[in-house]
C-alpha cells in the first residue's frame, strides 16, 4: 500500500474513536472512571477482541484488558492509561479542552499526546489490520486508570494476573520526535519520589514589624531548599548524584548521539532564561533532577497583609535514574538538609516509583531500533536509554521479564499537561506507519 493512502485511512479510522477524548477521566478527582473504562471495553469488543475484561481491585480504578489473535505465535503487550490531567487553567485553552479540534494540521485536546492519542493511534491501526488481512502478531492491551496519580496499583494488578499478561515484549504508552525531528525509541523511564517539605518558626503568623528579630518561615524554607542546589541548578545531595560511569560502551554512544537541540528546547518550553550551555542529554537520561513544584506560606489571598509567616510548606519531586531507590533517595535528601543546618525542615514522603531501563543488547530492542532506522534513516532516529518522564515500566519489566520500548506521536511542542495539549497529524501517521511495519516484521 502507498504511504499516502495508508495515512488517509489511519486518520479516518482515528476519527471514529474521538468520543474517547470527550470522556474527561480525571483520576485525581475520580471523574468519568467507570464511563471511560466501559467505553474502552465496548470499543475493544467491536474491534474483534477474543477476550475483554476489566480487572478490579478494591479501592483501585479498573484496568481494561483486551486480547487479539494474530498470524504468528509472538505476543506484543501494549501499555496505555485512560486517565488524563485536569484541564486547568481552562481560560488558557483556545478551544474546549475535551473537544477534539483540528487546527493547522494539529489535533488539540486534553490527552492528545498523554496518553489518549497514543491509544487512538493503536486502535486506528487495529481497525486497519482488520480490514487489510488481519494482525500479523498476537496483541494484548493493558489500559489503566491511575497513571496520573502515580499508578499505585499497577504492580498489584500485574502480579495477580501474570499468566494472562504473558508476552514476548512490551510497547510502552508513547514517545515523540525530538527537537531535531528525530524519531525517538525509548528503552525505559526514570523513577520518581514525590514529597512535601515544611518548617515552623512560630506558633502563628506575626506582625511584620517584628521582622527585625522574628524568623520568617518562608525565608527559612526557601534557604534550606536552595542549599540543595548549586548555581546551575544541579543537585547537591550526597550520594544522590550519578554519572555515566555505570553505562557500557554501547549505552554511552547512544547517549552521545542524542545531542539535545538547546535552542529548540528553550523555544518549545517557553523558557525565559538561557539554558545551561552544556548538552543536557546525559542529565536527561542518567542523572536525577529535583524540582520544587510549589511553595506556600502564611496569607495567600489578594491584597496586603503585613505578616511574618510562622509556617511554610513546599511540594517537590525528584526524578531518579533507573538504578536509584525512591525511599533511599528521599532519606538522602532529608539527611542533606540536616547536614546543611536545616534539621527543622521536615520532609513527608508522598509517593514513589522505581525507574526501569531495557537491555540495549536485547534482540527486540535491536530490531525496534533497526526498523526505525529503515524508515526514518540512521540520522533521523535516536535511541534514548530511558525517558526523563516517570511511569510504572518497572512493574512490567521486573514481573513479566520482557524488554520494553516506547515510541509515539508526540513532539517537543506538544504542551503535555498544559493548556492546548496537541499533536501534529503528520507525527500521528508516522508513528502508525512505523508500528505497522514493526508488527509485520516481528
C-alpha positions as CSV (number, residue, x, y, z in Angstrom):
1,X,0.0,0.0,0.0
2,X,1.2,3.5,-0.8
3,X,2.0,5.6,2.2
4,X,-0.4,8.4,1.3
5,X,-3.3,6.0,1.1
6,X,-2.3,4.5,4.4
7,X,-2.2,7.9,6.1
8,X,-5.7,8.8,4.8
9,X,-7.1,5.5,6.1
10,X,-5.4,5.9,9.6
11,X,-6.7,9.5,10.0
12,X,-10.2,8.5,9.0
13,X,-10.1,5.5,11.4
14,X,-8.9,7.7,14.2
15,X,-11.9,10.0,13.9
16,X,-14.2,7.1,14.7
17,X,-12.6,6.9,18.2
18,X,-12.8,10.7,19.0
19,X,-15.5,10.1,21.6
20,X,-12.7,8.7,23.8
21,X,-11.2,12.2,24.1
22,X,-14.6,13.6,25.1
23,X,-14.6,11.5,28.3
24,X,-12.9,13.7,30.9
25,X,-11.5,10.9,33.0
26,X,-9.5,12.6,35.8
27,X,-8.3,10.1,38.3
28,X,-7.3,12.7,40.9
29,X,-11.0,13.8,41.1
30,X,-12.4,10.3,40.4
31,X,-14.3,11.7,37.4
32,X,-15.6,9.6,34.5
33,X,-13.6,6.5,35.5
34,X,-16.5,4.0,35.1
35,X,-17.7,5.6,31.9
36,X,-14.2,5.6,30.3
37,X,-13.3,2.0,31.2
38,X,-16.7,0.9,29.9
39,X,-16.2,2.8,26.7
40,X,-12.9,1.0,26.1
41,X,-14.4,-2.4,26.9
42,X,-17.0,-1.9,24.3
43,X,-14.5,-0.5,21.8
44,X,-12.2,-3.5,22.1
45,X,-15.2,-5.8,21.7
46,X,-16.3,-4.0,18.5
47,X,-12.8,-4.4,17.1
48,X,-13.0,-8.1,17.5
49,X,-11.0,-8.9,20.7
50,X,-11.2,-12.6,21.6
51,X,-11.2,-11.5,25.2
52,X,-12.0,-8.3,27.0
53,X,-12.1,-7.9,30.8
54,X,-11.9,-5.3,33.5
55,X,-9.5,-6.2,36.3
56,X,-10.8,-4.8,39.6
57,X,-9.1,-4.4,42.9
58,X,-10.8,-2.8,45.9
59,X,-10.1,0.9,46.1
60,X,-8.5,1.0,42.7
61,X,-9.6,2.1,39.3
62,X,-10.2,-0.8,36.9
63,X,-7.7,-2.0,34.3
64,X,-9.1,-2.8,30.9
65,X,-7.5,-5.9,29.3
66,X,-8.0,-7.0,25.7
67,X,-6.5,-9.8,23.6
68,X,-6.4,-10.1,19.8
69,X,-5.3,-13.0,17.8
70,X,-2.6,-12.7,15.1
71,X,-1.0,-14.8,12.5
72,X,2.2,-15.7,14.5
73,X,2.9,-17.1,17.9
74,X,4.6,-14.0,19.2
75,X,2.7,-11.7,21.5
76,X,3.1,-7.9,22.0
77,X,1.7,-6.2,25.1
78,X,0.7,-2.6,24.8
79,X,0.6,-0.4,27.9
80,X,-1.6,2.7,28.0
81,X,-3.6,4.7,30.5
82,X,-7.1,6.2,30.2
83,X,-6.9,9.0,32.8
84,X,-5.7,12.5,32.0
85,X,-4.5,15.6,33.8
86,X,-7.1,18.2,34.8
87,X,-7.6,20.9,32.1
88,X,-7.0,23.9,34.4
89,X,-6.4,26.8,33.7
90,X,-9.3,26.4,31.3
91,X,-9.2,30.0,30.3
92,X,-5.8,29.5,28.6
93,X,-7.2,26.9,26.2
94,X,-8.1,28.2,22.7
95,X,-10.8,25.6,22.4
96,X,-12.8,23.2,24.6
97,X,-10.2,21.0,26.4
98,X,-12.3,17.9,25.8
99,X,-13.5,18.5,22.3
100,X,-11.0,17.2,19.6
101,X,-10.2,20.2,17.5
102,X,-8.0,20.1,14.3
103,X,-6.2,23.3,13.5
104,X,-3.1,24.0,11.4
105,X,-2.6,20.2,10.9
106,X,-2.6,19.7,14.7
107,X,-5.1,17.8,16.9
108,X,-5.7,19.9,20.1
109,X,-7.4,18.2,23.1
110,X,-6.6,17.1,26.6
111,X,-4.9,13.7,26.2
112,X,-3.8,14.3,22.6
113,X,-0.3,13.1,23.5
114,X,-0.6,11.9,27.1
115,X,-2.0,9.3,26.5
116,X,-5.3,9.0,24.8
117,X,-3.9,10.0,21.4
118,X,-1.4,7.1,21.5
119,X,-4.2,4.6,22.2
120,X,-6.3,6.1,19.4
121,X,-3.4,5.6,17.0
122,X,-3.2,1.9,18.1
123,X,-7.0,1.4,17.8
124,X,-6.9,3.0,14.3
125,X,-4.2,0.6,13.3
126,X,-6.1,-2.3,14.7
127,X,-9.1,-1.3,12.6
128,X,-6.7,-1.0,9.6
129,X,-5.4,-4.6,10.1
130,X,-9.0,-5.9,10.5
131,X,-9.7,-4.5,7.0
132,X,-6.4,-5.5,5.4
133,X,-5.6,-9.1,6.2
134,X,-5.6,-9.3,10.0
135,X,-3.0,-8.7,12.7
136,X,0.5,-10.2,12.0
137,X,1.1,-11.0,15.7
138,X,-0.9,-11.6,18.8
139,X,-1.7,-8.4,20.7
140,X,-2.7,-7.7,24.3
141,X,-3.7,-4.3,25.8
142,X,-3.2,-3.2,29.4
143,X,-5.0,0.1,29.9
144,X,-5.0,1.5,33.5
145,X,-6.8,4.5,35.0
146,X,-4.4,5.8,37.7
147,X,-1.2,6.8,35.8
148,X,-1.6,10.5,36.5
149,X,-1.7,9.7,40.3
150,X,1.3,7.5,40.3
151,X,-0.1,4.1,39.2
152,X,-0.2,2.9,42.8
153,X,-2.0,-0.4,42.0
154,X,-0.4,-1.4,38.7
155,X,2.1,-3.8,40.2
156,X,-0.6,-5.4,42.3
157,X,-2.7,-6.0,39.1
158,X,0.3,-7.4,37.2
159,X,1.3,-9.8,40.0
160,X,-2.3,-11.0,40.3
161,X,-2.6,-11.7,36.5
162,X,0.8,-12.9,35.4
163,X,-0.4,-15.7,33.3
164,X,-3.0,-13.5,31.5
165,X,-0.3,-10.9,30.7
166,X,2.4,-13.2,29.4
167,X,4.0,-11.7,26.3
168,X,7.3,-11.6,24.4
169,X,7.8,-7.8,24.6
170,X,6.0,-4.7,25.8
171,X,5.5,-1.5,23.8
172,X,5.1,1.5,26.2
173,X,2.4,4.2,26.1
174,X,4.1,6.7,23.7
175,X,7.0,8.8,22.7
176,X,8.0,11.6,20.4
177,X,10.2,13.1,17.8
178,X,13.0,15.1,19.4
179,X,13.9,18.8,18.9
180,X,16.0,17.7,15.9
181,X,13.0,16.0,14.4
182,X,14.4,12.5,15.0
183,X,12.1,9.7,15.8
184,X,12.9,8.5,19.3
185,X,12.9,4.9,20.5
186,X,12.9,4.9,24.4
187,X,14.0,1.9,26.4
188,X,12.6,2.8,29.8
189,X,11.7,5.6,32.2
190,X,13.2,7.4,35.2
191,X,11.9,6.8,38.7
192,X,10.3,9.4,40.9
193,X,9.9,10.3,44.5
194,X,7.4,13.0,45.5
195,X,7.4,14.6,48.9
196,X,6.5,17.7,51.0
197,X,8.8,19.9,52.9
198,X,7.6,22.1,55.8
199,X,9.0,24.3,58.5
200,X,7.5,26.0,61.5
201,X,9.2,29.1,63.0
202,X,6.5,30.3,65.4
203,X,3.1,29.2,66.7
204,X,1.3,31.6,64.4
205,X,1.8,34.4,62.0
206,X,3.4,37.5,63.5
207,X,3.2,41.3,62.7
208,X,5.8,42.2,60.1
209,X,7.2,44.9,62.4
210,X,8.8,42.1,64.3
211,X,10.9,41.1,61.3
212,X,14.0,42.7,63.0
213,X,14.2,39.7,65.3
214,X,11.5,37.1,64.4
215,X,12.4,34.3,62.0
216,X,10.4,34.0,58.7
217,X,9.2,30.5,57.8
218,X,9.2,31.3,54.1
219,X,12.7,32.6,54.2
220,X,13.9,29.6,56.3
221,X,12.3,27.1,53.9
222,X,13.5,28.7,50.7
223,X,17.0,29.0,52.0
224,X,17.0,25.4,53.1
225,X,15.7,24.1,49.7
226,X,18.2,26.4,47.9
227,X,21.0,24.7,49.8
228,X,20.2,21.5,47.9
229,X,21.3,23.1,44.6
230,X,24.4,24.7,43.1
231,X,24.2,27.9,41.0
232,X,23.5,25.9,37.8
233,X,20.6,24.1,39.4
234,X,22.3,20.7,39.8
235,X,21.6,18.7,43.0
236,X,23.9,18.9,45.9
237,X,22.8,15.8,47.8
238,X,25.5,13.4,49.0
239,X,25.1,10.0,47.4
240,X,22.3,11.1,45.0
241,X,24.2,12.4,42.0
242,X,25.2,9.8,39.4
243,X,27.3,9.9,36.3
244,X,27.6,7.9,33.1
245,X,30.1,5.6,34.8
246,X,27.6,2.8,35.1
247,X,26.9,2.7,31.3
248,X,28.7,0.4,29.0
249,X,30.3,1.5,25.7
250,X,27.1,1.0,23.6
251,X,25.0,2.9,26.1
252,X,27.4,5.8,26.2
253,X,27.5,6.0,22.4
254,X,23.7,6.2,22.4
255,X,23.6,9.0,24.9
256,X,26.2,10.9,22.9
257,X,24.1,10.6,19.8
258,X,21.1,12.2,21.4
259,X,22.6,15.7,21.3
260,X,19.8,17.9,22.5
261,X,18.9,21.0,20.5
262,X,19.2,23.7,23.1
263,X,17.5,26.4,21.0
264,X,14.5,24.3,20.2
265,X,14.1,23.1,23.7
266,X,14.1,26.6,25.0
267,X,11.6,27.8,22.4
268,X,9.2,24.9,22.8
269,X,9.2,25.0,26.6
270,X,8.8,28.8,26.6
271,X,11.9,29.2,28.9
272,X,12.7,32.8,29.6
273,X,16.3,32.5,30.9
274,X,19.1,30.8,28.9
275,X,19.6,27.0,29.4
276,X,22.9,25.8,30.6
277,X,25.4,25.7,27.8
278,X,26.4,22.1,28.2
279,X,24.5,19.4,26.4
280,X,21.8,18.1,28.7
281,X,21.5,14.6,27.1
282,X,23.3,12.8,29.9
283,X,21.4,14.7,32.6
284,X,18.0,13.7,31.0
285,X,18.9,10.0,30.9
286,X,21.4,9.3,33.6
287,X,21.1,11.9,36.4
288,X,18.5,12.6,39.0
289,X,16.7,16.0,39.0
290,X,15.0,17.8,41.8
291,X,12.0,20.1,41.2
292,X,10.2,22.4,43.6
293,X,6.6,22.2,42.4
294,X,5.1,24.9,44.6
295,X,5.5,27.0,47.7
296,X,3.0,28.3,50.2
297,X,3.4,30.4,53.4
298,X,1.0,32.4,55.6
299,X,-1.6,34.7,54.0
300,X,-2.4,33.8,50.3
301,X,-5.5,35.9,49.4
302,X,-5.3,39.1,47.3
303,X,-4.5,42.3,49.0
304,X,-1.9,43.4,51.6
305,X,-1.5,41.7,55.0
306,X,1.8,42.6,56.7
307,X,2.7,39.4,58.5
308,X,5.7,37.1,59.1
309,X,4.5,33.6,58.3
310,X,5.1,31.1,61.1
311,X,4.7,28.1,58.8
312,X,5.8,27.4,55.2
313,X,5.4,24.4,53.0
314,X,6.6,23.2,49.6
315,X,5.9,20.3,47.3
316,X,8.8,18.7,45.5
317,X,9.6,15.7,43.3
318,X,12.9,14.1,42.4
319,X,13.3,12.2,39.1
320,X,15.6,9.3,39.6
321,X,18.0,7.2,37.5
322,X,16.7,3.7,37.0
323,X,19.2,2.3,39.5
324,X,18.0,4.5,42.4
325,X,15.5,3.6,45.0
326,X,12.8,6.2,45.8
327,X,12.8,5.7,49.6
328,X,16.6,5.7,49.9
329,X,16.8,8.8,47.8
330,X,14.2,10.5,50.0
331,X,16.2,9.7,53.1
332,X,19.4,11.1,51.5
333,X,17.6,14.5,50.8
334,X,16.4,14.7,54.4
335,X,19.9,13.9,55.6
336,X,21.4,16.6,53.4
337,X,19.1,19.2,54.8
338,X,20.2,18.3,58.3
339,X,23.8,18.4,57.3
340,X,23.3,21.8,55.7
341,X,22.0,23.2,59.0
342,X,18.3,22.8,58.4
343,X,17.2,19.9,60.7
344,X,13.9,21.8,61.4
345,X,12.8,21.4,57.7
346,X,10.9,18.1,57.8
347,X,10.1,16.0,54.8
348,X,7.0,13.9,54.3
349,X,7.1,11.0,51.7
350,X,4.1,11.1,49.4
351,X,4.7,8.5,46.7
352,X,7.5,6.9,44.7
353,X,8.2,4.7,41.7
354,X,11.5,3.0,40.7
355,X,12.7,3.5,37.2
356,X,13.4,0.9,34.5
357,X,15.8,0.5,31.6
358,X,15.7,-2.2,29.0
359,X,18.9,-4.0,28.0
360,X,20.1,-2.3,24.8
361,X,21.6,-5.7,23.7
362,X,18.1,-7.4,23.7
363,X,17.2,-8.7,20.2
364,X,13.8,-7.0,20.5
365,X,15.4,-3.6,21.2
366,X,17.9,-4.1,18.4
367,X,15.0,-4.9,16.0
368,X,12.9,-1.9,17.1
369,X,15.8,0.4,16.5
370,X,16.8,-1.1,13.2
371,X,13.2,-0.8,12.0
372,X,13.1,2.8,12.9
373,X,16.4,3.4,11.0
374,X,15.0,1.7,7.9
375,X,12.0,4.1,7.9
376,X,13.5,7.4,9.2
377,X,17.2,6.8,8.5
378,X,20.1,6.4,10.9
379,X,20.4,10.2,11.3
380,X,16.6,10.6,11.7
381,X,16.4,8.1,14.6
382,X,17.5,8.5,18.2
383,X,17.6,5.8,20.9
384,X,17.0,7.1,24.4
385,X,18.1,4.7,27.2
386,X,15.3,6.0,29.4
387,X,12.9,8.9,29.3
388,X,13.2,11.6,31.9
389,X,9.4,11.0,32.5
390,X,8.4,8.5,35.2
391,X,5.9,5.7,34.9
392,X,5.3,2.1,36.0
393,X,7.5,0.4,33.4
394,X,9.4,-1.2,36.3
395,X,6.3,-3.2,37.2
396,X,6.2,-4.8,33.7
397,X,9.9,-5.3,33.2
398,X,10.5,-6.8,36.6
399,X,7.5,-9.0,36.8
400,X,6.9,-10.1,33.2
401,X,10.7,-10.1,32.5
402,X,10.4,-8.7,29.0
403,X,12.1,-5.8,27.1
404,X,10.2,-2.5,26.9
405,X,10.3,0.0,24.1
406,X,8.4,3.2,23.8
407,X,7.7,5.4,20.7
408,X,4.8,7.5,19.6
409,X,3.1,10.5,18.2
410,X,4.5,13.4,20.2
411,X,6.9,16.3,19.5
412,X,8.6,18.9,21.7
413,X,5.8,21.5,21.2
414,X,3.0,19.1,22.4
415,X,2.3,21.0,25.6
416,X,1.9,17.9,27.7
417,X,-0.1,18.5,31.0
418,X,-0.6,22.1,29.8
419,X,-3.4,24.1,28.1
420,X,-3.7,23.4,24.3
421,X,-2.1,20.0,24.5
422,X,-1.7,18.9,20.9
423,X,-0.1,16.5,18.4
424,X,0.9,17.0,14.7
425,X,-1.2,14.8,12.4
426,X,2.0,14.0,10.4
427,X,3.6,12.6,13.5
428,X,0.5,10.5,14.2
429,X,0.7,9.0,10.8
430,X,4.5,8.4,11.0
431,X,4.1,6.5,14.3
432,X,1.2,4.5,12.9
433,X,3.2,3.5,9.8
434,X,6.3,2.6,11.9
435,X,4.1,0.4,14.2
436,X,2.5,-1.3,11.2
437,X,5.9,-2.1,9.8
438,X,7.3,-3.2,13.1
439,X,4.4,-5.6,13.8
440,X,4.6,-7.1,10.3
441,X,8.3,-7.7,10.7
442,X,8.0,-9.1,14.2
